[in-house]
Amino acid sequence: MIENDPGNIPSSSGLPLGQSSSMSESEFNILLEAIESETISKNDIMQVNLEDDEIDSKSDGNSNQVDNDQNNPDNQDERDENSLLRAENDKLRAEAINNGCLNCGDRRFGLGKTSYNEQQLRLENARLKEEVDRISKPYIIKVAMAAMEELLEMAQMGEPLWFPSIDGATNFLNEEEYERRFSRGSGPMRQGIKIEASRETIVVIVNHINLVEILMDTNQWASFFSSIVSTALTVNMLSNGLAENLNGAMKMIYAEFQVPSPQIPTRDCYFVRYCKRTANGTWAIVDVSLDHTPTTRCRKRPSGCLIKEMPNGYSKVTWIEHIEVDDTLIKNIYMPLINSGLAFGAKRWIATLDRQCERLASAMATDLPQNDICHTLSTNKEGRKSMLKLGERMVISYCSGVSATTTHQWTTLMESGYDINDVRVMIRQSIDDPGRPYGTVVSASTSFWLPIPPKIVFDFLRDNNKRGKWDILSDGGDIQEVAQIANGREIGNRFSILRVNSLHSVQSNMLILQQSSTDPTGSFIIYAPIDVHATNVVLCGGHPDYVPLLPSGFAILPDGTSDFIDGGVVGSGGSLLTVAFQILIDNVPTANLSPQSVATINNLMSCTINKIKVALLFDD
């Protein structure tokens, strides 16, 4: 268990830390004073770049307490049902957003009530199901079976259908050879659409049946690949497969895919997922889109994976991504990343799969360093699992505040009068979500390029001894890692509990949770303040979904100009760094966001970015 430190603990999250892990008006003023004390003048205040309205609608609960409501299944069922309804109705929400500012009283900074309700969601749900029903089941089965046949062939073929990357691990598709061999087809493709296709193979530490179950359970799949899949919904269950296993299971899914940058649009599509056990015992799971509508911006050609059982609980996985996509909205600086396959290609899916399998294995580890809290983690497996789940929840929340996906309750500010540097500022009402503090929450995020390899940036930002170089509110305090749980073979893959000691802060019962992870396609350093009591509840196996957190941090992506050899990065490629903060600006959920608050948030962003650049580019 963790005792309250008699010393003082300021924030190292870029946010003042209070009793409720939130920011009061007085604490917000402290933030303003801390920022204005920096050398950056007010003339350098960053301003908000206005982007398209987007709204997210995900609700996990209606309590702000850690201990309460955990044993109330009725509330949980209601939350789950509402979450599914909202997820299914992204189109309705998009229409509402296009009508303006969701009936807000102040069109510049207001956060008004949404114009949709549960009844509308149910009506739209019924409409969606009718749309699926219009496509005959025999037709869907025929398309899915043809897609399965194509996937199996493509997984086993070599050149000339596939040509290898420099490291030989990833294969890219020869489009002309594909059209010659599979002329039966992918259907019409409108002008402006391009093809992305890649294949990768890896051996991972997971039982083959367990992996099949994860991929065929829509919720588990979305959670397992949470940094890629921002939204996932089973629209229609077409077949449950055989009674004893998932062989023959088929479902219609709506999903939205993301890259952790506010400047890379999400991709969404409907597709059929079909699972089959082949004659040699290999499992195959294929995704294929059915629609060919003129407005479709992303469409899956036969994509998926083959899963083969290996000795000692391992599995060999061959992954294929084959997508038609309109990427005309992507800025040129991000095109090398997209074209390399590191953003949406097979390499990213495989790298995430490998890292997540290691994370699951680490949850059972017992060789932790021995101090009081680590002893608790090593002897209480449920507490360790809860902590790791809390870390995963931080990643999901962080990404939702960056990519502005349709199923999270964020509204992008419009007509704010600010225009700088592609900073996305979003706002949400936190009312019945036990995972966030009650009130009005703001998320600010931006991405920029650094001429420095991702590993150097990652190592710098996760180094506790160098945190004072970029965290303007760490107040020169020393960072102590109270405990850590390894998340894989890479030293940077870990979940940490941090304590900050400072002579100038009045806070004494706050800690910082930090989730850091890295693989060849990207890295995260995500952190959030948490009070000692909530930490102890989770350590004892308490439900992590009931801990109110506002995660902030960094996503570090390769810029796509590096080469990969033997899993490592070579060359002089740079980094695409995303910086994001989530801040509770008012305890009233209907509060408006003032221009002063926007300027303060943007100044926080500006100070942090400038400090990072100075430290990485000019310090020895």
C-alpha positions as CSV (number, residue, x, y, z in Angstrom):
1,M,0.0,0.0,0.0
2,I,1.1,3.6,-0.6
3,E,1.2,6.0,2.3
4,N,0.7,9.8,2.0
5,D,4.1,11.4,1.5
6,P,4.8,14.0,4.2
7,G,6.6,16.0,1.5
8,N,5.0,18.0,-1.2
9,I,3.9,16.8,-4.6
10,P,3.3,19.2,-7.5
11,S,2.1,18.1,-10.9
12,S,4.4,16.6,-13.5
13,S,1.5,16.2,-15.9
14,G,1.3,19.8,-16.9
15,L,-1.7,20.1,-14.7
16,P,-2.1,21.3,-11.1
17,L,-2.9,18.3,-8.9
18,G,-5.8,18.5,-6.4
19,Q,-7.7,16.3,-4.0
20,S,-10.0,15.1,-6.8
21,S,-7.5,14.8,-9.6
22,S,-9.1,17.8,-11.2
23,M,-8.5,21.5,-11.7
24,S,-10.5,24.1,-9.7
25,E,-10.7,27.8,-10.6
26,S,-8.0,28.7,-8.2
27,E,-5.7,25.9,-9.5
28,F,-6.4,27.0,-13.1
29,N,-5.2,30.5,-12.1
30,I,-2.0,28.9,-10.7
31,L,-1.5,27.2,-14.0
32,L,-1.9,30.6,-15.7
33,E,0.7,32.2,-13.4
34,A,3.1,29.3,-13.9
35,I,2.9,29.6,-17.7
36,E,3.2,33.4,-17.7
37,S,6.3,33.1,-15.5
38,E,8.0,31.5,-18.4
39,T,10.2,33.4,-20.8
40,I,7.7,33.1,-23.6
41,S,5.8,36.3,-24.0
42,K,2.0,36.7,-24.4
43,N,2.6,37.6,-28.0
44,D,3.7,34.0,-28.5
45,I,0.5,32.6,-27.3
46,M,-0.7,29.8,-29.6
47,Q,-4.2,30.1,-31.0
48,V,-6.8,27.6,-31.8
49,N,-7.0,26.2,-35.3
50,L,-10.6,25.6,-36.2
51,E,-11.3,22.2,-37.7
52,D,-14.4,20.2,-38.7
53,D,-17.0,19.6,-36.0
54,E,-16.8,16.1,-34.6
55,I,-18.5,14.6,-31.6
56,D,-17.9,11.4,-29.6
57,S,-20.5,9.6,-27.7
58,K,-19.2,7.0,-25.3
59,S,-20.5,6.7,-21.8
60,D,-19.0,4.2,-19.3
61,G,-21.0,5.1,-16.2
62,N,-22.6,7.7,-14.0
63,S,-20.4,8.0,-11.0
64,N,-17.3,9.9,-10.2
65,Q,-16.3,7.7,-7.2
66,V,-13.7,5.0,-7.0
67,D,-15.4,2.7,-4.6
68,N,-19.1,3.2,-5.4
69,D,-21.4,1.7,-8.0
70,Q,-18.9,-1.1,-8.7
71,N,-21.5,-3.8,-7.6
72,N,-24.5,-2.3,-9.4
73,P,-25.0,-4.5,-12.5
74,D,-28.2,-2.5,-13.5
75,N,-26.3,0.7,-13.9
76,Q,-23.5,-1.1,-15.8
77,D,-26.0,-2.8,-18.2
78,E,-27.6,0.6,-18.9
79,R,-24.3,2.1,-19.6
80,D,-23.3,-0.7,-21.9
81,E,-26.6,-0.5,-23.8
82,N,-26.4,3.3,-24.2
83,S,-22.7,3.0,-25.4
84,L,-23.7,0.5,-28.1
85,L,-26.6,2.6,-29.2
86,R,-24.4,5.7,-29.5
87,A,-21.7,3.8,-31.3
88,E,-24.1,2.5,-33.8
89,N,-25.4,5.9,-34.6
90,D,-22.4,7.8,-35.7
91,K,-24.2,9.0,-38.8
92,L,-26.9,10.6,-36.8
93,R,-24.4,12.4,-34.7
94,A,-22.6,13.6,-37.8
95,E,-25.8,15.1,-39.1
96,A,-26.4,16.8,-35.8
97,I,-22.9,18.3,-35.9
98,N,-23.3,19.6,-39.4
99,N,-26.3,21.6,-38.2
100,G,-24.0,23.8,-36.1
101,C,-22.9,23.9,-32.5
102,L,-25.3,21.4,-31.1
103,N,-27.8,24.1,-30.0
104,C,-25.2,25.8,-27.9
105,G,-26.0,29.2,-26.5
106,D,-22.6,30.7,-27.4
107,R,-21.5,29.8,-30.9
108,R,-17.9,30.8,-30.1
109,F,-17.1,29.0,-27.0
110,G,-20.4,27.4,-25.8
111,L,-21.0,23.8,-24.9
112,G,-24.7,23.2,-25.3
113,K,-26.9,20.2,-24.9
114,T,-26.9,17.6,-27.7
115,S,-29.9,17.4,-29.9
116,Y,-30.3,13.7,-29.9
117,N,-31.6,11.4,-27.3
118,E,-32.0,7.7,-26.6
119,Q,-35.2,7.4,-28.6
120,Q,-33.5,8.8,-31.7
121,L,-30.6,6.5,-31.1
122,R,-32.9,3.5,-31.1
123,L,-34.7,4.7,-34.2
124,E,-31.3,5.0,-36.0
125,N,-30.3,1.6,-34.7
126,A,-33.4,0.1,-36.3
127,R,-32.6,1.9,-39.6
128,L,-29.1,0.5,-39.6
129,K,-30.3,-3.0,-39.1
130,E,-32.8,-2.6,-41.9
131,E,-30.0,-1.5,-44.1
132,V,-28.0,-4.6,-43.3
133,D,-31.1,-6.8,-43.9
134,R,-31.6,-5.4,-47.4
135,I,-28.4,-7.1,-48.3
136,S,-29.4,-10.8,-48.6
137,K,-27.6,-13.2,-46.3
138,P,-26.7,-15.6,-49.2
139,Y,-25.0,-12.7,-51.0
140,I,-23.0,-11.8,-47.9
141,I,-21.9,-15.4,-47.3
142,K,-20.9,-15.7,-51.0
143,V,-18.7,-12.5,-50.7
144,A,-17.2,-13.7,-47.4
145,M,-16.3,-17.1,-48.7
146,A,-14.7,-15.7,-51.9
147,A,-12.7,-13.3,-49.7
148,M,-11.5,-16.2,-47.5
149,E,-10.3,-18.0,-50.6
150,E,-8.4,-15.0,-51.8
151,L,-6.9,-14.3,-48.3
152,L,-5.6,-17.9,-48.1
153,E,-4.0,-17.7,-51.6
154,M,-2.4,-14.3,-50.9
155,A,-1.0,-15.4,-47.6
156,Q,0.9,-18.3,-49.2
157,M,2.1,-16.6,-52.4
158,G,5.5,-15.0,-52.9
159,E,7.0,-13.1,-55.8
160,P,5.8,-11.8,-58.2
161,L,2.6,-11.1,-56.2
162,W,4.5,-9.7,-53.3
163,F,7.9,-7.9,-53.2
164,P,9.9,-7.6,-50.0
165,S,10.9,-4.5,-48.1
166,I,14.6,-3.8,-47.4
167,D,14.5,-5.8,-44.1
168,G,12.6,-8.6,-45.8
169,A,10.0,-8.7,-43.0
170,T,7.2,-6.8,-44.7
171,N,5.9,-7.6,-48.2
172,F,4.2,-5.0,-50.4
173,L,1.7,-5.9,-53.1
174,N,2.4,-5.9,-56.9
175,E,-0.9,-4.4,-57.9
176,E,-0.7,-5.4,-61.6
177,E,0.0,-9.0,-60.6
178,Y,-2.9,-8.9,-58.2
179,E,-5.3,-7.7,-60.8
180,R,-4.2,-10.4,-63.2
181,R,-4.5,-13.2,-60.6
182,F,-7.7,-12.0,-58.9
183,S,-9.7,-10.5,-61.7
184,R,-12.9,-11.8,-60.1
185,G,-12.6,-8.9,-58.1
186,S,-12.7,-6.0,-55.9
187,G,-15.5,-4.1,-57.6
188,P,-15.4,-0.6,-59.1
189,M,-13.0,2.0,-57.6
190,R,-13.7,5.7,-58.1
191,Q,-11.1,8.2,-59.1
192,G,-8.8,9.5,-56.4
193,I,-8.8,6.2,-54.5
194,K,-5.4,4.6,-53.9
195,I,-4.5,1.0,-52.8
196,E,-2.5,0.2,-49.7
197,A,-1.5,-3.5,-49.3
198,S,1.1,-5.1,-47.1
199,R,1.9,-8.5,-45.5
200,E,3.9,-9.4,-42.4
201,T,4.5,-12.6,-40.4
202,I,5.5,-13.0,-36.7
203,V,5.6,-15.5,-33.9
204,V,3.9,-14.2,-30.7
205,I,3.5,-15.5,-27.2
206,V,-0.2,-16.3,-27.2
207,N,-2.3,-19.5,-27.5
208,H,-3.8,-19.7,-31.0
209,I,-7.3,-20.3,-29.8
210,N,-7.1,-17.4,-27.4
211,L,-6.1,-15.2,-30.2
212,V,-8.9,-16.3,-32.4
213,E,-11.4,-15.6,-29.6
214,I,-9.9,-12.1,-29.1
215,L,-10.2,-11.3,-32.8
216,M,-13.8,-12.6,-33.1
217,D,-15.0,-10.7,-30.0
218,T,-15.6,-7.2,-31.2
219,N,-15.1,-5.6,-27.8
220,Q,-11.9,-7.6,-27.1
221,W,-10.5,-6.8,-30.5
222,A,-11.0,-3.1,-30.0
223,S,-9.5,-3.2,-26.6
224,F,-6.5,-5.3,-27.6
225,F,-5.8,-2.9,-30.5
226,S,-6.9,0.2,-28.7
227,S,-4.2,2.4,-30.2
228,I,-5.5,1.5,-33.7
229,V,-9.2,0.8,-33.3
230,S,-11.0,3.8,-31.9
231,T,-14.5,2.4,-32.6
232,A,-15.8,-1.1,-33.0
233,L,-19.4,-2.3,-33.1
234,T,-21.1,-5.5,-34.1
235,V,-23.9,-4.4,-36.4
236,N,-25.3,-7.8,-37.1
237,M,-24.3,-11.4,-36.0
238,L,-24.8,-13.5,-39.1
239,S,-23.5,-16.8,-37.7
240,N,-22.1,-17.9,-34.4
241,G,-20.2,-20.8,-36.0
242,L,-20.2,-24.4,-34.7
243,A,-21.3,-25.0,-31.2
244,E,-17.9,-26.2,-30.0
245,N,-15.8,-23.4,-31.5
246,L,-15.8,-20.3,-33.7
247,N,-15.4,-22.2,-37.0
248,G,-17.8,-20.6,-39.5
249,A,-18.6,-17.5,-37.3
250,M,-19.6,-14.4,-39.4
251,K,-20.6,-10.9,-38.4
252,M,-21.0,-7.4,-39.8
253,I,-18.8,-4.9,-38.1
254,Y,-18.5,-1.1,-38.2
255,A,-15.1,0.2,-37.2
256,E,-13.0,3.3,-37.1
257,F,-9.2,3.3,-37.3
258,Q,-6.9,6.0,-36.0
259,V,-3.3,7.2,-35.9
260,P,-2.4,9.2,-32.7
261,S,-2.2,12.6,-34.4
262,P,-4.9,15.3,-34.7
263,Q,-3.7,16.0,-38.2
264,I,-4.3,12.5,-39.6
265,P,-8.0,11.8,-40.3
266,T,-9.5,8.6,-39.0
267,R,-10.7,5.9,-41.4
268,D,-14.1,4.1,-41.0
269,C,-15.8,1.4,-42.8
270,Y,-18.4,-1.4,-42.6
271,F,-17.1,-5.0,-43.3
272,V,-17.9,-8.6,-42.8
273,R,-15.6,-10.7,-40.6
274,Y,-15.5,-14.4,-41.3
275,C,-13.7,-17.1,-39.3
276,K,-12.7,-20.5,-40.6
277,R,-10.5,-23.4,-39.5
278,T,-8.7,-24.8,-42.5
279,A,-8.1,-28.5,-43.2
280,N,-4.5,-28.3,-41.9
281,G,-5.7,-26.8,-38.6
282,T,-4.7,-23.2,-39.3
283,W,-7.3,-20.6,-38.4
284,A,-8.1,-17.9,-40.9
285,I,-10.0,-14.7,-40.2
286,V,-10.9,-12.4,-43.1
287,D,-12.5,-8.9,-43.4
288,V,-14.1,-7.6,-46.5
289,S,-16.3,-4.6,-47.3
290,L,-19.6,-5.0,-49.1
291,D,-20.3,-1.4,-50.1
292,H,-19.3,0.5,-53.3
293,T,-21.0,3.8,-52.6
294,P,-19.5,7.0,-54.1
295,T,-19.0,8.5,-50.7
296,T,-17.0,5.6,-49.3
297,R,-13.5,6.9,-48.3
298,C,-12.2,3.6,-46.9
299,R,-13.0,0.1,-48.0
300,K,-11.5,-3.3,-47.1
301,R,-10.4,-5.6,-49.8
302,P,-9.9,-9.2,-48.4
303,S,-7.7,-8.6,-45.4
304,G,-7.0,-10.5,-42.2
305,C,-4.7,-13.1,-40.7
306,L,-3.8,-16.7,-40.6
307,I,-3.0,-18.2,-37.1
308,K,-1.0,-21.4,-36.8
309,E,-0.4,-23.2,-33.5
310,M,3.2,-23.4,-32.4
311,P,4.9,-25.2,-29.5
312,N,4.9,-23.9,-25.9
313,G,1.8,-21.7,-26.2
314,Y,3.1,-19.6,-29.2
315,S,1.3,-18.8,-32.4
316,K,2.6,-17.9,-35.9
317,V,0.5,-15.1,-37.4
318,T,0.5,-13.9,-41.0
319,W,-1.3,-10.6,-41.4
320,I,-2.5,-9.0,-44.6
321,E,-3.9,-5.4,-44.9
322,H,-5.4,-4.6,-48.3
323,I,-7.3,-1.3,-48.4
324,E,-8.9,1.1,-50.8
325,V,-8.6,4.6,-49.4
326,D,-9.0,8.3,-50.2
327,D,-6.1,10.1,-48.4
328,T,-6.5,13.4,-50.2
329,L,-7.0,15.2,-46.8
330,I,-3.6,14.1,-45.4
331,K,-0.8,16.7,-45.4
332,N,2.4,16.0,-47.3
333,I,4.5,15.7,-44.2
334,Y,2.5,12.6,-43.1
335,M,2.5,10.8,-46.5
336,P,5.8,9.0,-46.0
337,L,4.4,7.5,-42.8
338,I,1.2,6.5,-44.5
339,N,3.0,5.0,-47.6
340,S,5.5,3.1,-45.5
341,G,2.6,1.0,-44.0
342,L,3.6,2.2,-40.5
343,A,0.3,4.0,-39.9
344,F,-2.4,1.6,-41.1
345,G,-0.4,-1.3,-42.7
346,A,0.3,-4.9,-41.6
347,K,3.5,-3.9,-39.8
348,R,1.6,-1.7,-37.4
349,W,-1.0,-4.4,-36.6
350,I,1.7,-7.0,-36.1
351,A,3.9,-4.7,-33.9
352,T,0.9,-3.9,-31.8
353,L,-0.1,-7.6,-31.6
354,D,3.4,-8.5,-30.4
355,R,3.5,-5.8,-27.8
356,Q,0.0,-6.6,-26.4
357,C,0.8,-10.3,-26.2
358,E,3.9,-9.5,-24.1
359,R,1.8,-7.2,-22.0
360,L,-0.6,-10.0,-21.2
361,A,2.3,-12.3,-20.4
362,S,3.8,-9.7,-18.0
363,A,0.6,-9.6,-16.0
364,M,1.6,-13.0,-14.7
365,A,5.2,-12.1,-13.8
366,T,6.4,-12.5,-10.2
367,D,10.0,-11.3,-10.5
368,L,9.3,-7.7,-9.4
369,P,11.8,-5.6,-7.4
370,Q,11.0,-6.0,-3.7
371,N,9.7,-2.9,-1.8
372,D,6.4,-2.5,-0.1
373,I,4.3,-1.6,-3.2
374,C,6.1,-4.1,-5.5
375,H,5.5,-6.7,-2.9
376,T,1.8,-5.9,-3.1
377,L,1.9,-6.2,-6.9
378,S,3.9,-9.4,-6.9
379,T,1.6,-11.1,-4.3
380,N,-1.7,-9.7,-5.6
381,K,-2.2,-10.7,-9.2
382,E,-5.6,-9.1,-9.4
383,G,-4.1,-5.8,-8.3
384,R,-1.4,-6.1,-11.0
385,K,-4.0,-6.9,-13.6
386,S,-6.1,-3.9,-12.4
387,M,-3.1,-1.6,-12.7
388,L,-2.3,-2.8,-16.2
389,K,-5.9,-2.4,-17.2
390,L,-5.9,1.1,-15.8
391,G,-2.8,1.8,-18.0
392,E,-4.6,0.5,-21.1
393,R,-7.6,2.7,-20.2
394,M,-5.3,5.7,-20.1
395,V,-4.2,4.9,-23.7
396,I,-7.8,4.7,-24.9
397,S,-8.7,8.0,-23.2
398,Y,-5.6,9.7,-24.5
399,C,-6.2,8.6,-28.1
400,S,-9.8,9.6,-28.0
401,G,-8.8,13.1,-27.1
402,V,-6.3,13.3,-30.0
403,S,-8.0,11.7,-33.0
404,A,-11.6,13.0,-32.3
405,T,-13.3,9.8,-33.2
406,T,-17.1,9.5,-33.5
407,T,-17.8,7.4,-30.4
408,H,-16.2,9.6,-27.8
409,Q,-18.0,12.7,-26.4
410,W,-15.7,15.4,-27.7
411,T,-16.9,18.5,-29.6
412,T,-14.3,20.4,-31.6
413,L,-14.5,24.1,-31.0
414,M,-15.6,26.2,-34.0
415,E,-15.4,29.9,-34.7
416,S,-13.2,30.6,-31.7
417,G,-11.3,33.4,-33.3
418,Y,-7.9,31.7,-33.0
419,D,-5.8,30.4,-35.8
420,I,-2.4,28.8,-35.2
421,N,-0.3,25.8,-35.8
422,D,-3.0,23.2,-36.3
423,V,-3.8,22.9,-32.6
424,R,-7.0,21.0,-32.0
425,V,-9.0,22.1,-29.0
426,M,-12.0,20.0,-28.0
427,I,-14.5,20.2,-25.1
428,R,-16.8,17.7,-23.4
429,Q,-19.4,17.5,-20.7
430,S,-18.3,14.9,-18.1
431,I,-21.5,14.1,-16.2
432,D,-22.1,10.3,-15.9
433,D,-18.6,9.0,-16.7
434,P,-16.9,7.4,-13.7
435,G,-13.6,7.4,-15.6
436,R,-13.4,11.2,-15.7
437,P,-13.8,14.0,-13.1
438,Y,-17.3,15.6,-13.1
439,G,-17.3,18.9,-15.0
440,T,-16.1,20.5,-18.2
441,V,-13.0,18.9,-19.7
442,V,-10.9,20.4,-22.5
443,S,-8.5,18.4,-24.7
444,A,-5.7,20.2,-26.7
445,S,-3.4,18.4,-29.0
446,T,-1.0,19.1,-31.9
447,S,1.7,17.3,-33.9
448,F,5.0,18.5,-35.2
449,W,8.2,17.2,-36.8
450,L,11.5,16.8,-35.1
451,P,14.8,16.0,-37.0
452,I,15.6,13.4,-34.4
453,P,15.0,9.6,-34.4
454,P,12.0,8.4,-32.4
455,K,14.1,6.3,-30.0
456,I,16.0,9.4,-28.8
457,V,12.8,11.4,-28.4
458,F,11.2,8.5,-26.5
459,D,14.2,7.9,-24.2
460,F,14.3,11.7,-23.4
461,L,10.6,12.1,-22.5
462,R,10.5,9.0,-20.3
463,D,13.7,9.9,-18.4
464,N,12.5,11.0,-14.9
465,N,15.8,12.9,-14.4
466,K,15.1,15.1,-17.4
467,R,11.4,15.7,-16.8
468,G,12.1,19.2,-15.4
469,K,13.4,20.2,-18.9
470,W,9.9,20.1,-20.4
471,D,7.3,19.9,-17.5
472,I,6.8,23.6,-16.6
473,L,5.0,22.6,-13.4
474,S,7.3,20.0,-12.0
475,D,8.8,23.0,-10.2
476,G,12.3,21.4,-10.2
477,G,11.1,18.5,-8.1
478,D,12.7,15.2,-8.0
479,I,10.8,12.3,-9.5
480,Q,10.8,9.0,-7.6
481,E,9.5,5.8,-9.3
482,V,7.6,4.1,-6.5
483,A,6.9,1.0,-8.5
484,Q,6.9,-0.3,-12.1
485,I,5.5,-3.3,-13.9
486,A,7.3,-4.5,-17.0
487,N,5.2,-4.7,-20.1
488,G,7.5,-6.6,-22.4
489,R,11.1,-7.3,-23.4
490,E,11.8,-3.6,-24.4
491,I,13.0,-1.7,-21.3
492,G,10.7,1.2,-22.3
493,N,7.5,-0.9,-22.0
494,R,6.4,-0.3,-18.5
495,F,3.7,0.9,-16.2
496,S,5.0,3.2,-13.5
497,I,3.8,4.8,-10.3
498,L,5.7,8.1,-9.8
499,R,6.0,10.4,-6.8
500,V,7.2,14.0,-7.2
501,N,9.0,15.7,-4.3
502,S,9.2,19.5,-4.2
503,L,9.6,22.2,-1.5
504,H,7.2,24.6,-3.3
505,S,4.0,22.6,-3.5
506,V,1.2,22.2,-1.0
507,Q,0.0,18.9,-2.5
508,S,0.8,15.8,-0.4
509,N,-1.5,13.0,-1.4
510,M,-1.1,12.8,-5.2
511,L,0.9,10.4,-7.4
512,I,1.3,10.0,-11.1
513,L,0.5,7.0,-13.2
514,Q,2.6,6.6,-16.3
515,Q,2.2,4.2,-19.2
516,S,5.1,4.0,-21.6
517,S,5.3,1.6,-24.6
518,T,7.3,1.3,-27.7
519,D,7.6,-0.7,-30.9
520,P,9.0,-0.1,-34.4
521,T,5.8,1.7,-35.5
522,G,5.4,4.1,-32.6
523,S,5.7,4.9,-28.9
524,F,3.5,6.4,-26.2
525,I,4.3,8.1,-22.9
526,I,0.9,8.8,-21.2
527,Y,0.5,10.0,-17.6
528,A,-2.2,11.2,-15.3
529,P,-2.4,12.4,-11.7
530,I,-4.1,10.1,-9.2
531,D,-4.6,10.3,-5.4
532,V,-3.2,7.8,-3.0
533,H,-6.6,6.4,-2.0
534,A,-7.6,5.6,-5.6
535,T,-4.2,4.0,-6.2
536,N,-4.6,1.7,-3.1
537,V,-8.1,0.7,-4.2
538,V,-6.7,-0.5,-7.6
539,L,-3.7,-2.1,-6.0
540,C,-6.1,-4.2,-4.0
541,G,-7.9,-5.4,-7.1
542,G,-10.5,-2.7,-7.3
543,H,-12.2,-1.9,-10.6
544,P,-10.0,0.4,-12.6
545,D,-12.9,1.8,-14.7
546,Y,-14.1,3.7,-11.6
547,V,-10.9,5.8,-11.2
548,P,-11.4,9.3,-12.6
549,L,-8.4,10.2,-14.7
550,L,-7.4,12.9,-17.3
551,P,-4.4,11.5,-19.2
552,S,-1.9,13.7,-21.0
553,G,1.3,12.9,-22.8
554,F,3.0,12.1,-26.0
555,A,2.8,9.9,-29.1
556,I,6.0,9.5,-31.0
557,L,5.8,8.2,-34.6
558,P,8.5,7.6,-37.2
559,D,8.3,10.1,-40.1
560,G,8.4,7.2,-42.6
561,T,11.8,8.0,-44.0
562,S,13.8,5.4,-42.0
563,D,14.6,1.9,-43.0
564,F,14.1,-1.2,-40.8
565,I,16.6,-3.9,-40.5
566,D,16.2,-6.8,-38.1
567,G,13.4,-5.0,-36.3
568,G,15.5,-1.9,-35.6
569,V,15.5,1.5,-37.2
570,V,18.5,2.7,-39.3
571,G,19.0,5.9,-41.3
572,S,18.4,9.5,-40.4
573,G,14.7,9.6,-40.2
574,G,13.0,12.1,-37.9
575,S,10.0,11.9,-35.6
576,L,6.4,13.1,-35.7
577,L,5.6,14.1,-32.1
578,T,2.1,14.5,-30.8
579,V,1.6,16.5,-27.6
580,A,-1.8,16.4,-25.9
581,F,-3.3,17.7,-22.6
582,Q,-6.6,17.0,-21.0
583,I,-7.7,19.5,-18.4
584,L,-10.8,20.0,-16.1
585,I,-11.5,23.7,-16.5
586,D,-14.7,23.9,-14.4
587,N,-16.6,21.7,-12.0
588,V,-19.8,22.7,-13.8
589,P,-20.3,20.4,-16.9
590,T,-22.3,23.1,-18.8
591,A,-19.6,25.8,-18.4
592,N,-18.4,27.8,-21.4
593,L,-14.8,28.0,-22.4
594,S,-13.6,31.5,-22.2
595,P,-11.0,33.0,-24.6
596,Q,-8.6,33.4,-21.6
597,S,-8.8,29.7,-20.9
598,V,-8.1,28.9,-24.5
599,A,-5.1,31.2,-24.5
600,T,-3.8,29.7,-21.3
601,I,-4.2,26.1,-22.6
602,N,-2.4,27.1,-25.9
603,N,0.3,28.8,-23.9
604,L,0.9,25.6,-21.9
605,M,1.2,23.8,-25.2
606,S,3.6,26.4,-26.6
607,C,5.8,26.4,-23.6
608,T,6.0,22.6,-23.5
609,I,6.8,22.3,-27.2
610,N,9.5,25.0,-27.1
611,K,11.1,23.4,-24.0
612,I,11.2,20.0,-25.8
613,K,12.7,21.5,-28.9
614,V,15.4,23.4,-26.9
615,A,16.3,20.3,-24.9
616,L,16.6,18.0,-27.8
617,L,18.1,20.3,-30.4
618,F,20.4,22.5,-28.4
619,D,21.2,20.9,-25.1
620,D,24.3,18.8,-24.8
